[in-house]
């Protein structure tokens, strides 16, 4: 199987800084980690490789320091790593980001499954994974909590043996998609994209052998010219959405405790609600 895992390097939650000019996150010089949800995506990709064979390629888009995240991914068991880095990408929103990642996947060529974390902790939009599938025009399943199986289907053309065309293969992935109450089982043809939740697995720790391999691993680096992307389609100028203001929510006011029997408290609550609404 050819598996692609998309990860993102995010600021450590204790070190978030905002650029006052662009209202975007400041990433350079800030302590960063692999987005926690992406760690589950990475672990699932490696488990699938161990079960079905194949290769795991990990991709990230970000500043040069994001190479650290890719080396960590290699230490955990990924085979190849690609860094998409270009100053023109700074300030890209989820649409521009998903376009860039989709172009990188197209450049890679053949793939069977793309795995993403359900969302990034610095934006919480949960839009990049579905955006990639839309740009690639492939099926998607979000909030996957378990991959039950990947089933290979073999089809052969009919007719006399000497006139039969070569066999063609296709596959279906059977997953459990988390719902508000329980889950739904879905079967989706490959290639497809899934986003995963933390219930899917428990990420492993890197081995010493993996750390040594990651230290010397070759990281492929692409810019927008390598991907055939127009500068006007990415970055702040190419993003359909933009953060116009960043602020902390006002502190909550102290609550009010109602006393008395149930009927008395209900009547007091109704009066309080009326006074707020009317």
C-alpha beads as a LAMMPS data file, in Angstrom:
LAMMPS data file: protein, C-alpha beads

278 atoms
277 bonds

1 atom types
1 bond types

-500.0 500.0 xlo xhi
-500.0 500.0 ylo yhi
-500.0 500.0 zlo zhi

Masses

1 110.0

Atoms # bond

1 1 1 0.000 0.000 0.000
2 1 1 1.068 3.549 -0.752
3 1 1 0.065 5.590 2.305
4 1 1 0.434 9.356 2.653
5 1 1 0.163 11.006 6.058
6 1 1 -0.241 14.776 6.297
7 1 1 1.081 16.326 9.491
8 1 1 1.436 19.854 10.814
9 1 1 3.947 21.373 13.164
10 1 1 2.090 23.577 15.644
11 1 1 3.283 25.894 18.423
12 1 1 3.424 24.342 21.854
13 1 1 0.195 25.403 23.589
14 1 1 2.214 27.305 26.199
15 1 1 4.117 29.294 23.562
16 1 1 1.450 30.699 21.225
17 1 1 2.321 34.098 19.768
18 1 1 0.326 36.212 17.309
19 1 1 1.837 38.522 14.704
20 1 1 0.035 41.845 15.363
21 1 1 0.423 42.932 11.721
22 1 1 -1.018 39.866 9.974
23 1 1 -2.984 38.238 12.852
24 1 1 -1.294 34.941 12.015
25 1 1 0.671 32.628 14.275
26 1 1 4.354 33.343 14.738
27 1 1 6.158 30.054 14.173
28 1 1 9.824 30.869 13.806
29 1 1 11.733 30.782 17.076
30 1 1 8.761 29.289 18.924
31 1 1 8.835 25.852 20.566
32 1 1 6.810 23.511 18.354
33 1 1 5.406 19.989 18.360
34 1 1 3.678 17.694 15.885
35 1 1 -0.039 18.357 16.048
36 1 1 -1.290 15.739 18.562
37 1 1 -4.103 14.491 16.316
38 1 1 -1.582 13.969 13.512
39 1 1 0.372 11.623 15.761
40 1 1 -2.608 9.246 15.675
41 1 1 -2.759 9.551 11.875
42 1 1 0.946 8.755 11.653
43 1 1 0.653 5.765 13.962
44 1 1 -2.260 4.364 11.963
45 1 1 -0.350 4.732 8.714
46 1 1 2.623 2.856 10.147
47 1 1 0.359 0.102 11.527
48 1 1 -1.276 -0.338 8.128
49 1 1 2.150 -0.606 6.500
50 1 1 3.169 -3.250 9.027
51 1 1 -0.027 -5.205 8.367
52 1 1 -0.398 -4.885 4.601
53 1 1 3.084 -3.893 3.457
54 1 1 3.961 -0.860 1.376
55 1 1 5.321 2.581 2.182
56 1 1 4.419 5.580 4.343
57 1 1 5.237 9.042 3.014
58 1 1 4.749 11.943 5.394
59 1 1 4.148 15.499 4.170
60 1 1 4.067 18.831 5.933
61 1 1 3.792 22.442 4.842
62 1 1 5.556 25.090 6.873
63 1 1 8.749 27.056 7.535
64 1 1 12.173 25.380 7.359
65 1 1 12.003 24.444 11.051
66 1 1 9.134 22.040 10.217
67 1 1 11.853 19.642 9.070
68 1 1 12.159 18.679 12.751
69 1 1 8.617 17.290 12.698
70 1 1 9.398 15.219 9.602
71 1 1 12.500 13.718 11.192
72 1 1 10.445 12.781 14.215
73 1 1 7.940 11.094 11.889
74 1 1 10.772 9.121 10.275
75 1 1 12.054 8.052 13.698
76 1 1 8.620 6.576 14.378
77 1 1 8.606 4.476 11.206
78 1 1 7.793 6.609 8.165
79 1 1 9.752 5.787 5.007
80 1 1 9.961 9.132 3.212
81 1 1 9.348 12.775 4.130
82 1 1 8.509 15.861 2.084
83 1 1 8.658 19.456 3.302
84 1 1 6.697 22.053 1.359
85 1 1 8.281 25.364 2.274
86 1 1 8.127 28.704 0.519
87 1 1 7.804 32.277 1.769
88 1 1 4.895 32.707 -0.646
89 1 1 2.881 30.232 1.476
90 1 1 2.984 32.375 4.625
91 1 1 -0.497 33.217 5.869
92 1 1 -2.279 30.563 3.774
93 1 1 -5.754 29.698 5.042
94 1 1 -7.239 26.203 5.006
95 1 1 -8.251 26.447 1.328
96 1 1 -4.775 27.486 0.176
97 1 1 -3.150 24.929 2.480
98 1 1 -5.287 22.043 1.224
99 1 1 -4.617 23.118 -2.380
100 1 1 -0.859 23.068 -1.762
101 1 1 -0.935 19.658 -0.076
102 1 1 -3.121 18.262 -2.874
103 1 1 -0.654 19.500 -5.491
104 1 1 2.172 17.810 -3.588
105 1 1 0.234 14.550 -3.485
106 1 1 -0.407 14.799 -7.218
107 1 1 3.338 15.264 -7.747
108 1 1 4.041 12.150 -5.665
109 1 1 1.795 10.222 -8.030
110 1 1 0.269 6.911 -7.038
111 1 1 -1.328 6.590 -3.605
112 1 1 -3.938 4.373 -1.980
113 1 1 -4.795 6.108 1.282
114 1 1 -4.289 9.600 2.711
115 1 1 -4.523 9.942 6.486
116 1 1 -4.872 13.210 8.416
117 1 1 -5.589 14.082 12.007
118 1 1 -9.146 15.278 12.532
119 1 1 -7.987 18.869 13.159
120 1 1 -5.037 21.009 14.251
121 1 1 -4.936 22.379 17.782
122 1 1 -3.861 25.844 16.601
123 1 1 -6.839 26.402 14.302
124 1 1 -9.442 23.748 15.179
125 1 1 -11.128 24.120 11.778
126 1 1 -11.014 20.440 10.701
127 1 1 -11.090 21.704 7.103
128 1 1 -7.707 20.812 5.593
129 1 1 -8.280 17.049 5.319
130 1 1 -11.664 17.384 3.586
131 1 1 -10.197 20.188 1.460
132 1 1 -7.443 17.897 0.178
133 1 1 -9.999 15.267 -0.847
134 1 1 -12.058 17.923 -2.631
135 1 1 -9.043 19.181 -4.613
136 1 1 -8.102 15.593 -5.521
137 1 1 -11.723 14.600 -6.203
138 1 1 -11.529 11.433 -4.083
139 1 1 -13.871 10.051 -1.378
140 1 1 -13.367 11.037 2.251
141 1 1 -14.432 9.803 5.672
142 1 1 -13.906 12.047 8.679
143 1 1 -13.676 11.210 12.407
144 1 1 -12.571 7.613 11.853
145 1 1 -12.140 5.731 15.132
146 1 1 -11.149 2.360 13.681
147 1 1 -10.037 0.814 10.407
148 1 1 -11.600 -2.646 10.419
149 1 1 -10.040 -3.971 7.226
150 1 1 -8.769 -3.205 3.754
151 1 1 -10.190 -5.696 1.288
152 1 1 -8.622 -6.271 -2.109
153 1 1 -11.048 -6.982 -4.929
154 1 1 -9.878 -8.678 -8.118
155 1 1 -11.791 -8.348 -11.358
156 1 1 -11.076 -10.158 -14.603
157 1 1 -12.548 -9.521 -18.012
158 1 1 -14.723 -12.183 -19.584
159 1 1 -14.024 -14.042 -22.824
160 1 1 -11.665 -16.700 -24.052
161 1 1 -8.435 -16.978 -22.026
162 1 1 -6.266 -15.900 -24.957
163 1 1 -8.275 -12.684 -25.363
164 1 1 -8.559 -11.701 -21.696
165 1 1 -7.131 -8.353 -20.617
166 1 1 -4.673 -8.261 -17.700
167 1 1 -6.270 -8.432 -14.254
168 1 1 -7.081 -5.128 -12.610
169 1 1 -7.242 -4.693 -8.848
170 1 1 -9.263 -2.405 -6.607
171 1 1 -9.713 -2.201 -2.870
172 1 1 -12.227 -1.112 -0.247
173 1 1 -11.480 0.188 3.233
174 1 1 -14.007 -0.583 5.976
175 1 1 -13.996 1.967 8.817
176 1 1 -15.906 3.001 11.903
177 1 1 -16.849 6.691 11.816
178 1 1 -17.481 8.268 15.196
179 1 1 -20.885 9.848 15.734
180 1 1 -22.323 11.771 18.672
181 1 1 -23.781 8.544 19.998
182 1 1 -21.945 5.429 18.832
183 1 1 -20.484 4.991 15.369
184 1 1 -21.424 4.088 11.810
185 1 1 -19.610 1.464 9.696
186 1 1 -18.704 2.630 6.197
187 1 1 -17.025 1.026 3.198
188 1 1 -15.161 3.360 0.844
189 1 1 -13.236 2.545 -2.348
190 1 1 -9.540 3.342 -2.505
191 1 1 -7.935 5.733 -3.133
192 1 1 -9.566 7.850 -0.443
193 1 1 -8.793 10.189 2.442
194 1 1 -9.658 9.698 6.093
195 1 1 -9.261 11.891 9.151
196 1 1 -8.798 10.099 12.460
197 1 1 -9.640 10.738 16.108
198 1 1 -7.559 9.862 19.155
199 1 1 -9.627 6.765 19.911
200 1 1 -8.109 4.977 16.911
201 1 1 -4.805 3.949 18.529
202 1 1 -2.015 4.753 20.976
203 1 1 1.007 6.388 19.274
204 1 1 4.346 4.657 19.772
205 1 1 7.614 6.146 20.984
206 1 1 10.618 6.359 18.647
207 1 1 13.236 3.614 18.887
208 1 1 16.976 4.279 19.077
209 1 1 17.348 2.740 15.619
210 1 1 14.595 5.020 14.340
211 1 1 16.258 8.111 15.799
212 1 1 19.544 7.227 14.131
213 1 1 17.815 6.676 10.789
214 1 1 15.951 9.972 11.101
215 1 1 19.147 11.890 11.803
216 1 1 20.619 10.941 8.418
217 1 1 17.391 10.797 6.420
218 1 1 17.062 12.876 3.258
219 1 1 14.157 15.311 3.453
220 1 1 12.727 16.294 0.071
221 1 1 11.911 20.013 -0.147
222 1 1 9.475 21.569 -2.606
223 1 1 8.407 25.153 -3.240
224 1 1 5.399 26.457 -5.137
225 1 1 7.297 26.407 -8.435
226 1 1 8.002 22.699 -7.978
227 1 1 4.274 22.135 -7.538
228 1 1 3.153 24.386 -10.382
229 1 1 1.210 26.683 -8.050
230 1 1 0.581 30.324 -8.906
231 1 1 1.712 32.717 -6.181
232 1 1 -1.670 34.431 -6.351
233 1 1 -3.422 31.230 -5.198
234 1 1 -1.627 30.890 -1.862
235 1 1 -0.479 33.023 1.057
236 1 1 -2.507 35.890 2.467
237 1 1 -3.421 37.241 -0.974
238 1 1 -4.591 33.877 -2.266
239 1 1 -6.658 32.959 0.792
240 1 1 -10.443 33.420 0.544
241 1 1 -10.634 33.800 4.348
242 1 1 -8.545 35.969 6.652
243 1 1 -8.282 36.544 10.394
244 1 1 -9.220 40.204 10.923
245 1 1 -8.979 40.348 14.720
246 1 1 -7.595 38.231 17.537
247 1 1 -8.767 38.788 21.107
248 1 1 -9.272 37.004 24.405
249 1 1 -12.899 36.389 25.412
250 1 1 -14.134 38.524 28.323
251 1 1 -14.058 36.832 31.729
252 1 1 -17.288 35.185 32.767
253 1 1 -19.385 36.960 35.327
254 1 1 -20.077 35.285 38.631
255 1 1 -23.087 33.002 38.649
256 1 1 -26.149 33.253 40.831
257 1 1 -27.274 30.419 43.087
258 1 1 -31.022 29.997 43.429
259 1 1 -32.392 28.643 46.691
260 1 1 -35.713 27.207 47.765
261 1 1 -37.779 24.242 46.635
262 1 1 -37.958 23.190 42.995
263 1 1 -41.069 25.222 42.205
264 1 1 -39.662 28.383 43.788
265 1 1 -36.357 28.032 41.920
266 1 1 -38.135 27.460 38.601
267 1 1 -40.206 30.612 39.090
268 1 1 -37.103 32.650 39.974
269 1 1 -35.250 31.290 36.953
270 1 1 -38.119 32.183 34.617
271 1 1 -38.179 35.741 35.975
272 1 1 -34.432 36.087 35.537
273 1 1 -34.624 34.848 31.935
274 1 1 -37.460 37.262 31.177
275 1 1 -35.449 40.162 32.554
276 1 1 -32.499 39.275 30.298
277 1 1 -34.596 38.796 27.151
278 1 1 -37.184 41.531 27.462

Bonds

1 1 1 2
2 1 2 3
3 1 3 4
4 1 4 5
5 1 5 6
6 1 6 7
7 1 7 8
8 1 8 9
9 1 9 10
10 1 10 11
11 1 11 12
12 1 12 13
13 1 13 14
14 1 14 15
15 1 15 16
16 1 16 17
17 1 17 18
18 1 18 19
19 1 19 20
20 1 20 21
21 1 21 22
22 1 22 23
23 1 23 24
24 1 24 25
25 1 25 26
26 1 26 27
27 1 27 28
28 1 28 29
29 1 29 30
30 1 30 31
31 1 31 32
32 1 32 33
33 1 33 34
34 1 34 35
35 1 35 36
36 1 36 37
37 1 37 38
38 1 38 39
39 1 39 40
40 1 40 41
41 1 41 42
42 1 42 43
43 1 43 44
44 1 44 45
45 1 45 46
46 1 46 47
47 1 47 48
48 1 48 49
49 1 49 50
50 1 50 51
51 1 51 52
52 1 52 53
53 1 53 54
54 1 54 55
55 1 55 56
56 1 56 57
57 1 57 58
58 1 58 59
59 1 59 60
60 1 60 61
61 1 61 62
62 1 62 63
63 1 63 64
64 1 64 65
65 1 65 66
66 1 66 67
67 1 67 68
68 1 68 69
69 1 69 70
70 1 70 71
71 1 71 72
72 1 72 73
73 1 73 74
74 1 74 75
75 1 75 76
76 1 76 77
77 1 77 78
78 1 78 79
79 1 79 80
80 1 80 81
81 1 81 82
82 1 82 83
83 1 83 84
84 1 84 85
85 1 85 86
86 1 86 87
87 1 87 88
88 1 88 89
89 1 89 90
90 1 90 91
91 1 91 92
92 1 92 93
93 1 93 94
94 1 94 95
95 1 95 96
96 1 96 97
97 1 97 98
98 1 98 99
99 1 99 100
100 1 100 101
101 1 101 102
102 1 102 103
103 1 103 104
104 1 104 105
105 1 105 106
106 1 106 107
107 1 107 108
108 1 108 109
109 1 109 110
110 1 110 111
111 1 111 112
112 1 112 113
113 1 113 114
114 1 114 115
115 1 115 116
116 1 116 117
117 1 117 118
118 1 118 119
119 1 119 120
120 1 120 121
121 1 121 122
122 1 122 123
123 1 123 124
124 1 124 125
125 1 125 126
126 1 126 127
127 1 127 128
128 1 128 129
129 1 129 130
130 1 130 131
131 1 131 132
132 1 132 133
133 1 133 134
134 1 134 135
135 1 135 136
136 1 136 137
137 1 137 138
138 1 138 139
139 1 139 140
140 1 140 141
141 1 141 142
142 1 142 143
143 1 143 144
144 1 144 145
145 1 145 146
146 1 146 147
147 1 147 148
148 1 148 149
149 1 149 150
150 1 150 151
151 1 151 152
152 1 152 153
153 1 153 154
154 1 154 155
155 1 155 156
156 1 156 157
157 1 157 158
158 1 158 159
159 1 159 160
160 1 160 161
161 1 161 162
162 1 162 163
163 1 163 164
164 1 164 165
165 1 165 166
166 1 166 167
167 1 167 168
168 1 168 169
169 1 169 170
170 1 170 171
171 1 171 172
172 1 172 173
173 1 173 174
174 1 174 175
175 1 175 176
176 1 176 177
177 1 177 178
178 1 178 179
179 1 179 180
180 1 180 181
181 1 181 182
182 1 182 183
183 1 183 184
184 1 184 185
185 1 185 186
186 1 186 187
187 1 187 188
188 1 188 189
189 1 189 190
190 1 190 191
191 1 191 192
192 1 192 193
193 1 193 194
194 1 194 195
195 1 195 196
196 1 196 197
197 1 197 198
198 1 198 199
199 1 199 200
200 1 200 201
201 1 201 202
202 1 202 203
203 1 203 204
204 1 204 205
205 1 205 206
206 1 206 207
207 1 207 208
208 1 208 209
209 1 209 210
210 1 210 211
211 1 211 212
212 1 212 213
213 1 213 214
214 1 214 215
215 1 215 216
216 1 216 217
217 1 217 218
218 1 218 219
219 1 219 220
220 1 220 221
221 1 221 222
222 1 222 223
223 1 223 224
224 1 224 225
225 1 225 226
226 1 226 227
227 1 227 228
228 1 228 229
229 1 229 230
230 1 230 231
231 1 231 232
232 1 232 233
233 1 233 234
234 1 234 235
235 1 235 236
236 1 236 237
237 1 237 238
238 1 238 239
239 1 239 240
240 1 240 241
241 1 241 242
242 1 242 243
243 1 243 244
244 1 244 245
245 1 245 246
246 1 246 247
247 1 247 248
248 1 248 249
249 1 249 250
250 1 250 251
251 1 251 252
252 1 252 253
253 1 253 254
254 1 254 255
255 1 255 256
256 1 256 257
257 1 257 258
258 1 258 259
259 1 259 260
260 1 260 261
261 1 261 262
262 1 262 263
263 1 263 264
264 1 264 265
265 1 265 266
266 1 266 267
267 1 267 268
268 1 268 269
269 1 269 270
270 1 270 271
271 1 271 272
272 1 272 273
273 1 273 274
274 1 274 275
275 1 275 276
276 1 276 277
277 1 277 278
